[in-house]
Amino acid sequence: MPRTITEKELSRSIREVDFGFVESGHRTLQEVYESVQNEFPNLCNADFLCIDCCSNGGNSPEWKHVVRSLLSSLKKKEFSRVQKIENNIGFWFFAEIIEL
């Protein structure tokens, strides 16, 4: 079964703000999940699992897969505030948002 409208909406909402709701600085993946859950509680469906969506999926909620996918894609985007910390699995850096 493909991702539901809920996961697609979560992806769109996070991408639109470039994880702007995550506090600047070094963050663990768990902290990112907590920030997403706090910001979009109605879009974090714990009952729809990766295994329900992907042939090789696990038992974690699909919304967490959405978050990881977005982190991976946004770290490659120029001017994104998302940056991966090299050689530190599970750690991310979020640049400060500067208003022009």
C-alpha positions as CSV (number, residue, x, y, z in Angstrom):
1,M,0.0,0.0,0.0
2,P,1.5,3.4,-0.9
3,R,1.8,6.3,1.5
4,T,-1.5,7.8,2.6
5,I,-2.6,11.4,2.2
6,T,-1.5,11.9,5.8
7,E,2.2,11.0,5.1
8,K,2.1,13.1,1.9
9,E,0.8,16.1,3.8
10,L,3.4,15.6,6.5
11,S,6.1,15.6,3.8
12,R,4.8,18.7,2.1
13,S,4.4,20.6,5.4
14,I,7.9,19.8,6.6
15,R,9.5,20.5,3.2
16,E,7.7,23.8,3.0
17,V,9.3,25.1,6.2
18,D,12.6,23.3,5.8
19,F,12.3,21.9,9.3
20,G,12.0,25.5,10.6
21,F,10.3,24.3,13.8
22,V,13.4,22.4,14.8
23,E,15.7,24.4,17.2
24,S,19.0,25.4,15.7
25,G,22.1,23.4,16.5
26,H,23.0,19.8,16.8
27,R,20.1,17.4,17.2
28,T,19.7,13.7,17.4
29,L,17.3,11.9,15.1
30,Q,15.1,11.2,18.2
31,E,15.0,15.0,18.9
32,V,14.0,15.6,15.3
33,Y,11.2,13.0,15.6
34,E,9.9,14.7,18.8
35,S,10.0,18.1,17.1
36,V,8.0,16.8,14.2
37,Q,5.5,15.1,16.5
38,N,5.1,18.3,18.5
39,E,4.6,20.4,15.4
40,F,2.3,18.1,13.4
41,P,0.7,15.7,15.9
42,N,-2.3,15.0,13.7
43,L,0.0,14.0,10.8
44,C,2.1,11.5,12.8
45,N,0.1,8.3,12.5
46,A,1.7,5.6,14.7
47,D,-0.6,2.9,13.3
48,F,0.6,3.1,9.7
49,L,3.9,1.2,9.7
50,C,6.7,1.1,7.2
51,I,5.9,-2.6,6.7
52,D,2.4,-1.6,5.5
53,C,3.9,0.7,2.9
54,C,7.3,-0.8,1.8
55,S,8.1,-4.3,0.8
56,N,11.2,-4.3,3.0
57,G,9.8,-2.0,5.6
58,G,10.1,-2.4,9.4
59,N,7.8,-2.0,12.3
60,S,8.4,1.7,12.9
61,P,5.7,4.3,11.9
62,E,5.9,5.4,8.3
63,W,5.9,9.0,9.3
64,K,9.4,8.5,10.7
65,H,10.5,7.2,7.3
66,V,9.1,10.3,5.8
67,V,11.2,12.4,8.2
68,R,14.4,10.5,7.4
69,S,13.8,10.8,3.7
70,L,13.3,14.5,4.0
71,L,16.4,14.9,6.0
72,S,18.4,13.0,3.4
73,S,17.0,15.0,0.5
74,L,17.2,18.5,2.1
75,K,20.8,18.1,3.2
76,K,21.7,18.0,-0.5
77,K,19.7,21.1,-1.3
78,E,21.5,24.4,-1.5
79,F,20.5,26.9,1.2
80,S,18.7,24.2,3.3
81,R,19.2,24.6,7.0
82,V,19.5,20.8,7.3
83,Q,23.1,19.5,7.4
84,K,24.3,16.0,8.2
85,I,27.2,15.7,10.7
86,E,29.8,13.5,9.0
87,N,30.7,10.2,10.8
88,N,28.0,10.7,13.4
89,I,25.1,8.4,12.6
90,G,21.8,9.8,13.9
91,F,23.0,13.3,14.4
92,W,22.0,16.3,12.4
93,F,22.8,20.0,12.4
94,F,20.1,22.7,11.8
95,A,21.4,26.1,10.8
96,E,20.0,29.3,12.3
97,I,17.2,30.9,10.3
98,I,18.2,34.4,9.3
99,E,15.5,36.8,8.2
100,L,16.5,39.1,5.4
